[in-house]
């Protein structure tokens, strides 16, 4: 009987920047994890550790890394390996936010703003069942052309889209999930979801809020979408242990408007202050996220106030006409559209259109987010080099 060839272990991935400390760190953490966990025992903690170890392993040397079922773009992978600033971006705004080719143009412009201010953009989406951290131009164009044919993917939808080999545009919650797995600490979006009006009967609360409660990363946005119940959203964020701060203002913004009437729980005036907040959250191991709300640019406040005024009037009419539950949102969108002469169709992401003010919000958030990411990378680098400096 002929002898079978001996089994050979596949070669380790080659690292473009060999660093022995990376391999030693990975080895020690792997051995430590193996000693702490009995064979066959799989817990949520060990699963999280598994992902983390694979993230370290994958970043040690592959130009187009695959960690489990995650694919990291080369420029994102290199930036993470070197500790350079990376900013995550959602993809729902591309697929469901506006028509082609405006969506592709806006996506490229936002990425250009991040690059011009020293950060590497990492747009996140699921393509052919593979979660991609960072999209190249061809992938961006493909997603833009797919439009609403790509499934709007929140955390609950991830398994289904991956298992079915589908295409998914990630919402805030799904983007946070994937970004956190590869160590991206800053995420820029237009606005986060929240507690819907009449949620006490409908229980309609965005998964963005629960994700913020359990994923330790900073979300830079224009606050909460103004059609939602902002006071209750802030209460829910407090319940979830989410740090809420406002950039250069004492008032929490109402998306298009600079003030929602709610006081800012915390005010931060510089990217460096934001970076210290994020770093403190990371070092303390709180396990919850941070929402940094950026008021609308001054030049777009007038248009924003007009939209906010129409929303308030529509809300009053809904109350008088006893419109509630699932009928509330369609009624509000329809009335706001009528009251603003059709302008809100361009303003509302829910109507699959994008008003210029919304684009301006996203670009402004990208500018601030890039500066925060750069400040955070500088802070971590200075502390690593032994320069004495308080994280607070």
C-alpha positions as CSV (number, residue, x, y, z in Angstrom):
1,X,0.0,0.0,0.0
2,X,1.6,3.3,-1.0
3,X,2.4,5.8,1.7
4,X,0.3,8.9,1.9
5,X,2.2,12.2,1.7
6,X,2.6,13.9,5.1
7,X,0.2,16.6,6.0
8,X,1.8,20.0,5.8
9,X,0.6,23.1,7.6
10,X,-0.1,26.0,5.1
11,X,2.4,28.8,5.3
12,X,1.7,31.8,7.4
13,X,0.7,35.0,5.6
14,X,3.7,37.1,4.7
15,X,3.8,40.5,6.4
16,X,4.8,43.5,4.2
17,X,6.1,45.2,7.4
18,X,7.5,42.4,9.5
19,X,7.0,43.1,13.2
20,X,8.0,40.4,15.6
21,X,6.0,42.0,18.4
22,X,2.8,41.4,16.4
23,X,3.4,37.7,16.2
24,X,4.5,37.5,19.8
25,X,1.4,39.4,20.9
26,X,-0.9,37.3,18.8
27,X,0.8,34.0,20.1
28,X,0.5,35.0,23.8
29,X,-3.1,36.1,23.4
30,X,-4.0,32.9,21.5
31,X,-2.4,30.7,24.1
32,X,-4.0,32.7,26.9
33,X,-7.4,32.3,25.4
34,X,-6.9,28.6,24.8
35,X,-5.9,28.1,28.5
36,X,-8.9,30.0,29.8
37,X,-11.5,28.3,27.7
38,X,-12.1,24.5,27.9
39,X,-12.2,22.7,24.5
40,X,-15.6,22.9,22.9
41,X,-16.9,25.7,25.2
42,X,-18.2,28.6,23.1
43,X,-19.5,31.7,24.8
44,X,-20.3,35.1,23.5
45,X,-17.1,36.3,25.2
46,X,-15.0,33.7,23.5
47,X,-16.7,34.3,20.2
48,X,-15.8,38.0,20.5
49,X,-12.3,37.1,21.4
50,X,-12.1,34.8,18.4
51,X,-13.1,37.7,16.1
52,X,-10.6,39.9,17.8
53,X,-7.7,37.5,17.4
54,X,-8.5,36.9,13.8
55,X,-8.6,40.6,13.2
56,X,-5.1,40.9,14.6
57,X,-4.0,37.8,12.5
58,X,-5.5,39.1,9.3
59,X,-4.0,42.6,9.7
60,X,-0.5,41.1,10.2
61,X,0.2,40.8,6.5
62,X,-2.4,40.3,3.8
63,X,-3.0,43.1,1.3
64,X,-6.6,42.2,0.8
65,X,-7.4,40.6,4.1
66,X,-10.2,38.1,4.7
67,X,-10.9,37.5,8.4
68,X,-13.5,34.8,8.6
69,X,-16.1,36.3,6.2
70,X,-14.8,39.9,6.3
71,X,-12.9,41.5,3.5
72,X,-10.7,44.5,4.3
73,X,-9.6,46.9,1.5
74,X,-5.8,47.2,1.1
75,X,-5.7,50.9,2.1
76,X,-7.9,50.4,5.1
77,X,-5.9,47.3,6.1
78,X,-2.6,49.3,5.9
79,X,-3.9,52.2,7.8
80,X,-5.2,50.0,10.6
81,X,-1.9,48.1,10.8
82,X,0.1,51.4,11.1
83,X,-2.3,53.1,13.5
84,X,-3.3,55.8,11.0
85,X,-6.8,57.4,11.2
86,X,-9.7,55.5,9.5
87,X,-13.3,56.6,9.4
88,X,-16.2,54.2,8.7
89,X,-19.0,55.2,6.4
90,X,-22.4,53.6,5.9
91,X,-23.7,52.5,2.5
92,X,-27.4,52.9,2.9
93,X,-27.0,56.6,1.9
94,X,-25.6,55.4,-1.4
95,X,-28.2,52.8,-2.2
96,X,-31.4,54.2,-0.6
97,X,-30.5,57.9,-0.1
98,X,-30.5,59.3,-3.7
99,X,-30.7,58.2,-7.3
100,X,-27.8,57.3,-9.6
101,X,-25.4,59.0,-10.5
102,X,-25.9,61.6,-7.7
103,X,-25.4,58.9,-5.1
104,X,-22.0,57.9,-6.6
105,X,-20.9,61.5,-6.9
106,X,-21.8,62.2,-3.3
107,X,-20.1,59.1,-2.0
108,X,-16.9,60.0,-3.8
109,X,-17.0,63.6,-2.6
110,X,-17.4,62.5,1.0
111,X,-14.5,60.1,0.7
112,X,-12.4,62.9,-0.9
113,X,-13.2,65.2,2.1
114,X,-11.9,62.5,4.5
115,X,-8.8,61.9,2.5
116,X,-8.1,65.6,2.2
117,X,-8.2,65.9,6.0
118,X,-5.9,63.0,6.7
119,X,-8.2,60.1,7.2
120,X,-8.7,56.9,5.2
121,X,-12.4,56.3,4.3
122,X,-13.9,52.8,4.9
123,X,-17.3,52.5,3.3
124,X,-18.9,49.3,4.5
125,X,-21.3,47.1,2.5
126,X,-22.1,43.4,1.9
127,X,-21.4,42.4,-1.7
128,X,-22.2,38.8,-2.9
129,X,-22.5,37.7,0.7
130,X,-19.1,39.1,1.8
131,X,-19.0,42.0,4.2
132,X,-16.5,44.5,2.7
133,X,-14.6,47.0,4.9
134,X,-13.7,49.7,2.4
135,X,-15.0,49.9,-1.2
136,X,-12.9,50.6,-4.3
137,X,-14.3,52.7,-7.2
138,X,-15.8,49.7,-9.0
139,X,-17.5,48.5,-5.9
140,X,-18.9,51.9,-5.1
141,X,-20.3,52.2,-8.6
142,X,-21.8,48.8,-8.5
143,X,-23.6,49.6,-5.2
144,X,-24.7,53.0,-6.6
145,X,-26.3,51.3,-9.6
146,X,-27.9,48.6,-7.5
147,X,-29.7,51.3,-5.6
148,X,-32.7,50.0,-3.6
149,X,-32.2,46.5,-5.1
150,X,-29.5,46.2,-2.4
151,X,-31.1,45.1,0.9
152,X,-31.2,47.7,3.6
153,X,-29.2,45.8,6.2
154,X,-29.4,46.4,10.0
155,X,-27.7,44.2,12.5
156,X,-30.6,41.7,12.5
157,X,-30.3,41.3,8.7
158,X,-26.6,40.6,8.5
159,X,-26.7,36.8,8.9
160,X,-29.5,36.5,6.2
161,X,-27.7,38.7,3.7
162,X,-24.4,36.9,4.2
163,X,-25.9,33.4,4.2
164,X,-27.9,34.1,1.0
165,X,-25.0,35.6,-0.8
166,X,-26.9,38.8,-1.2
167,X,-26.0,42.5,-1.5
168,X,-26.6,44.6,1.5
169,X,-26.3,48.3,2.2
170,X,-25.4,48.7,5.8
171,X,-27.4,51.0,8.2
172,X,-25.9,52.7,11.2
173,X,-26.2,49.6,13.4
174,X,-24.6,47.2,10.9
175,X,-21.9,49.6,10.0
176,X,-21.0,50.0,13.6
177,X,-20.9,46.2,14.1
178,X,-18.5,45.6,11.2
179,X,-16.3,48.7,11.9
180,X,-15.8,47.7,15.5
181,X,-14.7,44.2,14.5
182,X,-11.7,45.5,12.7
183,X,-10.8,48.3,15.2
184,X,-12.2,51.4,13.5
185,X,-13.2,53.8,16.3
186,X,-14.8,56.6,14.4
187,X,-17.9,56.4,12.2
188,X,-19.5,59.3,10.2
189,X,-23.1,59.4,9.1
190,X,-25.9,61.9,8.3
191,X,-28.2,61.2,11.2
192,X,-28.9,58.3,13.5
193,X,-32.3,56.6,14.0
194,X,-34.2,57.0,17.3
195,X,-37.4,56.6,19.1
196,X,-40.4,57.0,16.8
197,X,-43.3,59.1,17.8
198,X,-46.0,57.0,19.5
199,X,-43.3,54.4,20.3
200,X,-45.1,53.7,23.6
201,X,-47.7,51.8,21.5
202,X,-45.8,50.8,18.4
203,X,-42.5,49.9,20.1
204,X,-40.8,51.4,17.0
205,X,-37.3,52.1,18.3
206,X,-34.3,52.1,15.9
207,X,-31.7,49.4,16.4
208,X,-29.1,52.2,16.0
209,X,-29.8,53.1,19.7
210,X,-29.2,49.6,21.0
211,X,-26.1,49.2,18.9
212,X,-24.8,52.5,20.4
213,X,-25.4,50.9,23.8
214,X,-23.2,47.9,23.2
215,X,-20.6,48.9,20.6
216,X,-17.7,51.1,21.8
217,X,-17.2,53.5,19.0
218,X,-17.8,57.2,18.2
219,X,-20.6,58.1,15.8
220,X,-20.4,61.6,14.3
221,X,-23.8,62.7,13.0
222,X,-26.1,65.7,12.8
223,X,-28.0,64.3,15.7
224,X,-31.3,62.4,15.4
225,X,-33.6,62.6,12.4
226,X,-36.0,65.4,13.1
227,X,-39.1,63.5,12.3
228,X,-38.4,61.3,15.4
229,X,-39.1,61.9,19.1
230,X,-35.8,63.5,20.1
231,X,-36.4,64.0,23.8
232,X,-37.4,60.3,24.2
233,X,-34.4,59.3,22.0
234,X,-32.1,61.1,24.4
235,X,-33.7,59.4,27.4
236,X,-33.3,56.0,25.7
237,X,-29.6,56.7,25.0
238,X,-29.1,57.5,28.6
239,X,-30.7,54.2,29.6
240,X,-28.3,52.5,27.2
241,X,-25.3,54.2,28.8
242,X,-24.4,56.1,25.7
243,X,-22.3,59.2,26.1
244,X,-24.0,62.0,24.1
245,X,-22.0,65.2,23.3
246,X,-22.6,68.1,21.0
247,X,-19.8,69.8,19.0
248,X,-19.4,73.5,19.7
249,X,-22.9,74.0,21.0
250,X,-25.0,73.8,24.2
251,X,-28.1,72.6,22.3
252,X,-28.7,69.2,20.9
253,X,-29.4,69.6,17.1
254,X,-32.5,68.6,15.3
255,X,-30.9,67.3,12.2
256,X,-31.5,70.2,9.8
257,X,-31.9,72.7,12.6
258,X,-29.2,73.7,15.1
259,X,-31.4,73.2,18.1
260,X,-34.1,70.7,19.1
261,X,-34.9,72.4,22.3
262,X,-33.0,69.8,24.3
263,X,-29.9,70.7,26.2
264,X,-26.6,69.1,25.3
265,X,-25.6,66.5,27.9
266,X,-21.9,67.3,27.2
267,X,-20.2,70.0,25.1
268,X,-16.9,69.5,23.2
269,X,-15.3,72.3,21.3
270,X,-12.2,70.8,19.6
271,X,-11.3,67.6,17.8
272,X,-8.7,67.0,20.5
273,X,-11.4,67.1,23.2
274,X,-13.4,64.6,21.2
275,X,-10.4,62.4,20.8
276,X,-9.7,62.4,24.6
277,X,-13.4,61.4,25.2
278,X,-13.1,58.5,22.8
279,X,-9.8,57.4,24.2
280,X,-11.1,57.5,27.8
281,X,-14.1,55.4,26.8
282,X,-11.8,52.8,25.2
283,X,-9.4,52.6,28.1
284,X,-12.2,52.4,30.7
285,X,-13.7,49.5,28.8
286,X,-17.3,50.8,29.2
287,X,-18.4,48.8,26.3
288,X,-20.9,51.4,25.1
289,X,-20.6,53.9,22.2
290,X,-20.6,57.7,22.0
291,X,-22.8,60.0,19.9
292,X,-21.1,63.3,18.9
293,X,-23.8,65.5,17.4
294,X,-22.6,68.2,15.0
295,X,-25.1,71.1,14.3
296,X,-25.9,72.0,10.7
297,X,-23.5,74.5,9.0
298,X,-24.7,78.1,9.5
299,X,-25.3,78.7,5.8
300,X,-27.9,75.9,5.7
301,X,-29.7,76.7,8.9
302,X,-32.4,78.9,7.1
303,X,-33.4,76.0,4.9
304,X,-33.3,73.7,7.8
305,X,-35.5,75.9,9.9
306,X,-38.1,76.0,7.1
307,X,-38.3,72.2,7.1
308,X,-38.4,72.0,10.9
309,X,-41.3,74.4,10.9
310,X,-43.2,72.3,8.4
311,X,-42.5,69.2,10.5
312,X,-44.0,70.9,13.6
313,X,-47.1,71.9,11.7
314,X,-47.6,68.4,10.3
315,X,-47.2,67.0,13.8
316,X,-49.9,69.3,15.1
317,X,-52.2,68.2,12.3
318,X,-51.5,64.5,13.0
319,X,-52.5,65.0,16.6
320,X,-55.8,66.8,15.6
321,X,-56.7,64.1,13.1
322,X,-55.7,61.3,15.5
323,X,-53.1,59.9,13.1
324,X,-50.9,57.5,15.0
325,X,-49.1,54.2,14.8
326,X,-47.9,53.0,11.4
327,X,-49.9,55.7,9.6
328,X,-48.0,58.5,11.3
329,X,-44.8,58.5,9.4
330,X,-46.4,58.4,5.9
331,X,-48.8,61.2,6.9
332,X,-46.0,63.4,8.2
333,X,-43.8,62.9,5.1
334,X,-46.8,63.7,2.8
335,X,-47.8,66.8,4.7
336,X,-44.3,68.1,5.1
337,X,-43.8,67.6,1.3
338,X,-47.0,69.6,0.7
339,X,-46.2,72.4,3.2
340,X,-42.7,72.9,1.6
341,X,-43.9,72.8,-2.0
342,X,-42.1,69.5,-2.6
343,X,-38.8,70.6,-1.2
344,X,-38.8,68.0,1.5
345,X,-38.9,65.1,-1.0
346,X,-35.3,66.2,-1.6
347,X,-34.7,66.6,2.1
348,X,-36.0,63.3,3.4
349,X,-33.8,60.2,3.2
350,X,-37.0,58.2,3.8
351,X,-38.4,59.4,0.4
352,X,-35.3,58.2,-1.4
353,X,-34.2,61.7,-2.4
354,X,-31.6,64.0,-1.1
355,X,-31.8,67.7,-0.5
356,X,-28.7,69.8,-0.9
357,X,-28.9,70.6,2.8
358,X,-28.6,66.9,3.7
359,X,-25.5,66.5,1.4
360,X,-24.0,69.6,3.2
361,X,-24.7,67.9,6.6
362,X,-23.0,64.7,5.6
363,X,-20.0,66.6,4.2
364,X,-19.7,68.7,7.3
365,X,-19.9,65.6,9.5
366,X,-17.1,64.0,7.3
367,X,-14.9,67.1,7.8
368,X,-15.4,67.1,11.6
369,X,-15.1,63.3,11.8
370,X,-11.8,63.3,9.9
371,X,-10.3,65.8,12.2
372,X,-11.5,63.8,15.2
373,X,-10.0,60.6,13.8
374,X,-6.7,62.3,13.1
375,X,-6.6,63.8,16.7
376,X,-7.4,60.4,18.1
377,X,-4.6,58.7,16.1
378,X,-2.2,61.4,17.3
379,X,-3.2,61.0,20.9
380,X,-2.8,57.2,20.8
381,X,0.6,57.6,19.1
382,X,1.8,60.2,21.7
383,X,0.7,58.0,24.6
384,X,2.4,55.0,23.0
385,X,5.6,57.0,22.7
386,X,5.5,57.7,26.4
387,X,4.6,61.3,26.4
388,X,2.8,62.0,29.7
389,X,-0.7,63.3,28.9
390,X,-4.1,62.8,30.5
391,X,-6.8,61.0,28.4
392,X,-9.3,63.3,30.0
